[in-house]
Amino acid sequence: MTPQPLINRLRSVTTLHYGERIRPVRDWLVILGVSAVLLVVSVVWNTLIFIDVVQGDVIGSAEPREDVPNGSIETIRELFESRAAEETRYENEYRFVDPSR
């Protein structure tokens, strides 16, 4: 059995036919339209996820690690403030000896 009759049968069953004329403007408009719809869906999806994160919801089913503070945003701000203070101490307070001198 040759595959040609099967291919012809599948072509006749499908409802998407390009037609006799090539229409590049229509093709580009379809591509741009589909891209725009996908972009809008992506923005909406990411906005919903962002709102969930801001409200403190957990995304996914991963269990929190012990070394990561799983508190509120204020706890995380305090952590960053303490790290910034330590960085300032490294720049101004601590003195290191250069062994190459």
VEXDREN-2710 file (C-alpha; in Angstrom, 1 decimal):
% VEXDREN-2710
k/r/px/py/pz
1/MET/0.0/0.0/0.0
2/THR/1.4/3.4/-1.0
3/PRO/1.0/6.3/1.3
4/GLN/-0.2/8.7/-1.4
5/PRO/-3.9/7.7/-1.2
6/LEU/-3.8/8.0/2.6
7/ILE/-2.2/11.5/2.3
8/ASN/-4.9/12.6/-0.3
9/ARG/-7.6/11.3/2.0
10/LEU/-6.2/13.3/5.0
11/ARG/-6.0/16.4/2.9
12/SER/-9.6/16.2/1.9
13/VAL/-10.7/15.6/5.5
14/THR/-8.9/18.6/6.9
15/THR/-10.8/21.9/6.9
16/LEU/-7.8/24.2/6.6
17/HIS/-7.0/24.9/3.0
18/TYR/-4.7/27.6/2.0
19/GLY/-6.2/28.3/-1.3
20/GLU/-4.9/29.0/-4.8
21/ARG/-3.5/32.5/-4.1
22/ILE/-0.7/33.3/-1.7
23/ARG/-1.8/36.1/0.7
24/PRO/1.2/37.2/2.9
25/VAL/-0.6/40.1/4.4
26/ARG/-3.3/37.8/5.8
27/ASP/-0.6/35.4/7.0
28/TRP/1.3/38.1/8.9
29/LEU/-1.9/39.5/10.4
30/VAL/-2.7/36.0/11.7
31/ILE/0.8/35.6/13.1
32/LEU/0.7/39.0/14.8
33/GLY/-2.8/38.4/16.1
34/VAL/-1.9/35.1/17.6
35/SER/1.3/36.6/19.1
36/ALA/-0.7/39.5/20.6
37/VAL/-3.3/37.1/22.2
38/LEU/-0.4/35.0/23.7
39/LEU/1.2/38.1/25.0
40/VAL/-2.0/39.3/26.7
41/VAL/-2.6/35.9/28.2
42/SER/1.0/35.8/29.5
43/VAL/0.7/39.3/31.1
44/VAL/-2.6/38.4/32.7
45/TRP/-1.3/35.1/34.0
46/ASN/1.9/36.7/35.4
47/THR/-0.1/39.5/37.0
48/LEU/-2.3/37.0/38.8
49/ILE/0.7/35.1/40.1
50/PHE/2.3/38.4/41.2
51/ILE/-0.8/39.4/43.1
52/ASP/-0.8/36.0/44.9
53/VAL/2.8/36.4/45.9
54/VAL/2.3/39.9/47.2
55/GLN/-0.6/38.6/49.3
56/GLY/1.7/35.9/50.8
57/ASP/0.3/32.8/49.1
58/VAL/2.5/29.9/48.3
59/ILE/3.0/29.1/44.7
60/GLY/3.5/25.4/43.8
61/SER/3.8/22.6/46.3
62/ALA/7.5/22.9/47.2
63/GLU/8.2/22.8/50.9
64/PRO/10.1/25.8/52.3
65/ARG/13.7/25.3/53.1
66/GLU/15.0/25.9/56.6
67/ASP/17.7/28.4/55.7
68/VAL/15.2/30.7/54.0
69/PRO/13.2/32.9/56.3
70/ASN/9.5/32.1/55.6
71/GLY/8.0/35.1/57.3
72/SER/6.4/38.3/56.2
73/ILE/8.0/41.0/53.9
74/GLU/9.0/42.9/57.0
75/THR/11.1/40.0/58.2
76/ILE/12.8/39.9/54.8
77/ARG/13.4/43.6/54.9
78/GLU/15.0/43.3/58.3
79/LEU/17.3/40.6/56.9
80/PHE/18.4/42.8/54.0
81/GLU/18.9/45.8/56.4
82/SER/21.2/43.7/58.6
83/ARG/23.1/42.6/55.5
84/ALA/23.4/46.2/54.3
85/ALA/24.7/47.2/57.8
86/GLU/27.2/44.4/57.7
87/GLU/28.3/45.5/54.2
88/THR/28.8/49.1/55.5
89/ARG/30.9/47.7/58.4
90/TYR/33.1/45.8/55.9
91/GLU/33.6/49.0/53.9
92/ASN/34.3/51.4/56.8
93/GLU/34.9/49.6/60.1
94/TYR/36.9/46.4/59.4
95/ARG/40.5/46.6/58.6
96/PHE/42.3/43.9/56.6
97/VAL/46.0/43.4/56.1
98/ASP/47.1/42.9/52.6
99/PRO/49.5/40.0/52.7
100/SER/51.2/41.0/49.4
101/ARG/52.7/44.1/51.0
END
